[in-house]
Amino acid sequence: MESWQRLPPLLLLSPLLLLPWSSSAFCILDDEGDNCFCNFSAPEPKWDDIVICLSALGVEILGGGHNLDTFLHKDIADPRKAADVLRALRLRRLKLKEALVPAPLLHQFLRALTYTRIKELALEDLVISHPPLQPRSPIDGDLTLTVLNLSRVSLAGESNLLASIGPWLKPGLKALSLTGLGLSNVPCTDLDTFKELNSLDLSDNPEIGESGLTSASCFKDFRALRDLALRNTSLQSLGQVCRGLEATGTNVQRLDISYNELKATPSTQCTWPPTLISLNLSHMKLKCVPTPLPTKLQQLDLSYNLLTKRPELPQETELILEGNPFASSGVPDKLQGEQAPDDCNVSSRAPKSLGTLLALQVSAILALLRGVRGFA
């Protein structure tokens, strides 16, 4: 039996096995032959149908929650013996979703990918079972990825998935997504290799919080970092986010902190990165615009909040306001009754509240004096 014939179906991507079909019960190849999607959610998937994807540049595999330990019982070839076959692939983008993957199989999978020309790898909704992932050996190659997406992946015996997969990667990574991994802080130690990052997504890690952001000293080393996403990371104060970025010394251009619930806080003195031109505050249940805002914003996304009137901001700032009550009601601002303040800052509302309290106290005193004079 040839070496390539002993590779598991997930790696059967050789041009030598090209078939004339463009679709099957489980896989579909687009008309251009560039993108292929496989859905193996059926109770008894036919894994060999993946051969339809052999010529594709991008392949997405939906495992349907199946346990892939069946491939551990197959005769798996050493990827070094199939190196020529793997190098001949057009494969550039690969996404694997929803499966239970034994660690030994993942190790072989990564080894095989080092012989391909893949640039983008996404692992989503996976459970890596059995023993901890075997470390990369000196004889193994490197993955020359530019994009890595690890989303909702759990690894048995490991608290940090990137620490296990990171050694397989060459330093040239440009975009990294570590979402839904249960991170309690920014994994600076494991990010240290990737100095060329221009995009970092740490969303859906609620334990990071503002303290995790403030302690991310490695951000200052990412001179090329332009896009930072911290959606759903338990951020509560825009001022503290500003202070956190100030402490890290980052020069991001686009910041996404949507899906956090900011609270009204006292005024905070801080300096936003001078490069910051885009801020996403969507889906935050905002009734007013939080402060402090960066002074040179070109775009501010306030969509899908609870704003009852259009905020007053400099004209040069592009506002995205869809999904707010005032934007969907069709009623002019001045006809909508009592309006929420533009500024969520606690101190900006304090004088009004204090004035109201004093007015009530004065009124009570005058009423009391009038009553005393009436009895005189």
C-alpha positions in Angstrom: 0.0 0.0 0.0 1.3 3.5 -0.9 2.1 5.8 2.0 -0.5 8.4 1.0 -3.2 5.7 1.1 -2.5 5.1 4.8 -3.3 8.8 5.7 -6.6 9.3 7.5 -9.4 10.7 5.4 -8.9 14.2 7.0 -5.5 14.2 5.3 -6.5 12.6 2.0 -6.1 15.8 0.0 -3.8 14.6 -2.8 -4.3 15.9 -6.3 -3.5 12.3 -7.4 -7.0 11.3 -6.1 -9.0 14.0 -7.9 -12.5 12.8 -8.8 -14.9 14.1 -11.4 -17.7 14.9 -9.0 -18.3 18.4 -7.6 -20.7 17.3 -4.8 -21.7 14.3 -2.7 -23.9 13.6 0.3 -21.4 15.2 2.6 -19.2 17.6 0.7 -19.7 20.4 -1.9 -17.0 22.0 -4.1 -17.9 25.4 -5.5 -18.0 26.0 -9.3 -14.6 27.6 -9.3 -13.1 24.6 -7.5 -11.5 26.9 -4.9 -13.7 26.3 -1.8 -15.1 23.1 -0.4 -17.4 22.5 2.5 -18.0 19.1 4.2 -20.8 18.4 6.7 -20.3 15.2 8.6 -23.1 15.7 11.0 -25.0 12.5 9.9 -24.9 9.6 12.4 -22.7 7.5 10.0 -20.7 10.0 8.0 -18.8 8.9 4.9 -15.4 10.4 5.7 -13.9 9.4 2.3 -16.1 12.0 0.6 -13.5 14.5 1.5 -11.6 13.5 -1.6 -13.9 16.0 -3.4 -12.0 18.8 -1.7 -8.6 17.7 -3.0 -8.2 20.6 -5.4 -9.6 23.3 -3.2 -7.7 26.3 -1.8 -10.1 26.6 1.2 -11.6 23.6 3.0 -14.1 23.7 5.9 -15.0 20.5 7.8 -17.9 20.3 10.1 -17.4 17.2 12.3 -20.9 17.1 13.7 -19.6 16.3 17.2 -18.2 12.9 16.2 -15.3 11.3 18.0 -12.4 11.0 15.6 -10.7 8.2 17.6 -11.8 5.8 14.9 -8.8 7.1 12.9 -6.4 6.0 15.6 -7.1 2.4 14.6 -6.1 3.0 11.0 -2.6 2.6 9.6 -1.5 6.2 9.6 1.6 6.9 7.5 4.5 9.0 8.7 3.9 12.4 7.0 7.6 12.5 6.0 7.0 9.6 3.7 4.1 11.5 2.1 5.9 14.8 1.9 5.7 15.1 -1.9 2.0 14.5 -1.9 1.3 17.0 0.8 3.5 19.7 -0.8 1.5 19.3 -4.1 -1.7 20.4 -2.4 -3.3 23.8 -3.3 -4.6 24.0 0.3 -4.2 27.5 1.8 -7.1 27.7 4.3 -8.5 25.0 6.6 -11.2 25.1 9.2 -12.1 22.2 11.4 -15.2 22.5 13.6 -17.3 20.5 16.1 -15.4 17.3 16.8 -13.8 15.3 19.6 -10.2 14.9 18.5 -7.7 12.6 20.3 -4.5 14.4 21.1 -2.3 11.8 19.1 -4.4 12.4 16.0 -4.1 16.2 16.4 -0.3 15.8 16.7 -0.2 13.8 13.4 -2.5 16.4 11.8 -0.2 19.2 12.7 2.8 17.3 11.5 1.2 16.7 8.2 0.2 20.3 7.8 3.9 21.4 8.2 4.5 19.8 4.8 1.7 21.8 3.1 1.5 25.4 2.0 -1.3 26.3 4.3 -1.5 29.9 5.5 -4.8 30.0 7.5 -5.9 27.5 10.1 -9.1 27.6 12.3 -10.0 25.2 15.0 -13.4 25.8 16.5 -15.7 24.0 19.0 -13.3 21.1 19.5 -12.5 18.9 22.5 -9.0 17.5 22.5 -9.2 14.3 24.4 -6.9 11.6 25.8 -3.3 12.4 27.0 -1.9 16.0 26.7 -0.8 17.0 23.2 2.6 15.6 22.5 5.2 18.4 22.0 6.7 19.2 18.7 10.0 17.2 18.2 13.2 18.7 16.7 12.6 16.7 13.5 9.2 18.2 12.9 8.8 21.1 10.6 7.1 24.5 11.3 3.7 25.8 10.3 4.2 29.0 8.3 0.7 30.4 9.1 -0.3 34.0 8.8 -3.7 33.5 10.4 -4.6 31.3 13.4 -8.1 31.1 14.9 -8.6 29.0 18.1 -12.2 29.3 19.2 -13.9 27.4 22.0 -11.3 24.6 22.0 -10.7 22.7 25.2 -7.5 20.7 25.7 -7.3 17.9 28.2 -4.7 18.5 30.9 -3.8 21.9 29.5 -4.9 25.3 30.7 -3.5 27.2 27.7 -4.0 25.8 24.3 -1.7 28.3 22.7 1.2 27.0 24.8 0.8 23.6 23.1 0.2 24.7 19.5 2.5 27.8 19.6 5.8 25.9 19.2 4.6 24.6 15.9 4.3 28.1 14.5 6.9 30.2 12.8 7.1 33.8 14.1 5.5 35.3 11.0 1.9 35.1 12.3 -0.1 38.2 11.4 -3.6 37.6 12.8 -4.4 35.6 16.0 -7.8 34.9 17.5 -8.0 33.2 20.9 -11.8 33.4 21.7 -13.8 31.5 24.2 -10.7 29.7 25.7 -11.3 30.5 29.3 -8.3 32.9 29.5 -8.0 34.8 32.7 -5.4 37.2 31.3 -3.5 38.1 28.2 -1.1 35.2 27.5 1.9 37.4 27.0 4.4 34.6 27.6 3.0 32.6 24.7 2.6 35.7 22.5 6.2 36.8 22.8 7.2 35.0 19.6 4.7 36.8 17.4 6.1 40.3 17.2 4.6 40.8 13.7 1.0 40.5 14.9 -1.3 43.2 13.4 -4.6 41.7 14.6 -5.4 40.2 18.0 -8.8 38.9 19.1 -9.3 37.9 22.8 -13.0 38.1 22.9 -15.4 35.9 24.9 -12.9 35.4 27.7 -14.9 37.1 30.6 -12.2 36.5 33.2 -9.7 38.8 31.5 -11.4 42.0 32.8 -9.7 45.4 33.1 -7.0 44.0 35.3 -6.0 41.5 32.7 -5.8 44.3 30.1 -3.8 46.6 32.3 -1.2 43.9 33.0 -0.7 43.1 29.3 2.8 44.5 29.2 3.6 42.6 25.9 1.3 44.9 23.9 4.0 47.5 23.7 6.2 45.0 21.8 3.6 44.5 19.1 4.6 47.5 17.0 2.5 46.3 14.0 -0.7 45.7 16.1 -3.5 47.7 14.5 -6.7 45.7 15.5 -7.6 44.7 19.0 -10.9 43.0 19.9 -12.0 42.5 23.5 -15.7 41.7 23.1 -17.3 40.1 26.2 -14.3 40.4 28.5 -16.1 41.9 31.5 -14.9 45.5 30.8 -17.0 47.9 32.9 -15.5 51.4 32.5 -14.3 53.2 29.3 -11.9 55.2 31.5 -10.3 52.0 32.8 -10.0 50.7 29.3 -8.3 53.9 28.3 -5.9 53.6 31.3 -5.2 50.0 30.5 -4.2 50.8 26.9 -2.2 53.7 28.2 -0.3 51.4 30.6 0.4 48.9 27.9 1.8 51.5 25.5 0.0 50.0 22.5 -0.7 52.0 19.3 -3.8 50.2 18.0 -5.9 51.9 15.3 -9.2 49.9 15.8 -10.6 48.8 19.1 -13.6 46.6 19.5 -15.0 46.3 23.1 -18.6 45.6 22.1 -20.8 43.2 24.2 -19.4 44.5 27.5 -21.8 46.3 29.9 -20.1 49.6 30.8 -21.2 51.3 34.0 -21.5 55.0 34.9 -18.2 56.0 36.5 -16.5 59.1 37.7 -14.4 61.2 35.3 -11.1 59.5 34.4 -8.0 61.3 33.3 -6.1 59.2 30.7 -4.6 59.4 27.3 -5.9 57.2 24.5 -3.4 55.8 21.9 -2.9 58.7 19.4 -3.3 56.2 16.6 -6.8 55.1 17.7 -9.3 56.1 14.9 -12.1 53.5 15.3 -14.0 52.4 18.4 -16.8 49.8 18.6 -19.2 50.2 21.5 -22.1 48.3 20.0 -24.4 45.9 21.9 -23.6 47.4 25.3 -27.1 48.5 26.5 -25.9 52.1 26.5 -28.4 54.8 27.3 -25.8 57.6 26.8 -22.4 58.0 25.3 -19.6 57.0 27.8 -16.5 59.1 28.3 -13.7 59.8 27.9 -13.7 59.3 24.1 -10.6 59.4 21.9 -10.1 62.8 20.4 -9.3 61.8 16.9 -12.0 59.2 16.2 -12.9 58.7 12.6 -15.6 56.1 13.3 -17.7 55.3 16.5 -20.0 52.3 16.4 -22.9 52.8 18.9 -25.3 50.4 17.1 -27.8 48.3 18.9 -27.8 50.2 22.2 -30.6 52.0 24.0 -29.9 55.6 22.9 -33.0 57.7 22.7 -31.5 60.6 20.8 -28.7 61.2 18.3 -25.4 61.9 20.2 -23.7 65.3 19.6 -20.2 64.5 18.5 -17.7 66.2 16.1 -18.9 66.1 12.5 -15.7 64.4 11.3 -16.6 61.3 13.4 -18.7 58.8 11.4 -21.4 57.4 13.7 -23.0 54.0 13.3 -26.4 54.2 15.1 -28.6 51.5 13.7 -30.6 49.4 16.1 -31.1 52.2 18.7 -34.7 53.3 19.7 -34.4 56.8 18.2 -33.0 55.4 15.0 -35.8 52.9 14.5 -38.8 54.9 15.8 -39.0 57.4 13.0 -39.9 60.1 15.6 -37.9 63.3 15.7 -35.6 63.6 18.8 -37.5 66.5 20.2 -40.8 64.6 20.2 -39.6 61.6 22.1 -40.2 63.0 25.6 -37.5 63.0 28.3 -34.1 62.2 26.9 -31.1 60.5 28.4 -28.0 62.6 28.8 -25.3 62.6 26.1 -22.6 61.9 28.7 -22.7 58.8 30.9 -20.2 60.3 33.2 -21.3 60.3 36.8 -19.7 63.7 37.6 -21.6 65.3 34.7 -24.9 64.4 36.3 -24.0 65.2 39.9 -24.6 68.9 39.8 -28.1 68.4 38.4 -28.9 65.9 41.1 -27.4 68.1 43.9 -29.3 71.1 42.6 -32.6 69.2 42.7 -31.9 68.1 46.3 -31.1 71.6 47.4 -34.2 73.0 45.8 -36.3 70.4 47.7 -34.7 71.3 50.9 -35.2 75.1 50.4 -38.9 74.5 49.5 -39.4 72.4 52.7 -37.8 75.1 54.9 -39.9 77.9 53.3 -43.1 75.8 53.8 -42.1 75.2 57.4 -41.6 79.0 58.0 -44.9 79.8 56.4 -46.5 77.3 58.7 -44.9 78.9 61.8 -46.0 82.4 60.8 -49.6 81.0 60.4 -49.6 80.0 64.1 -48.1 83.2 65.3 
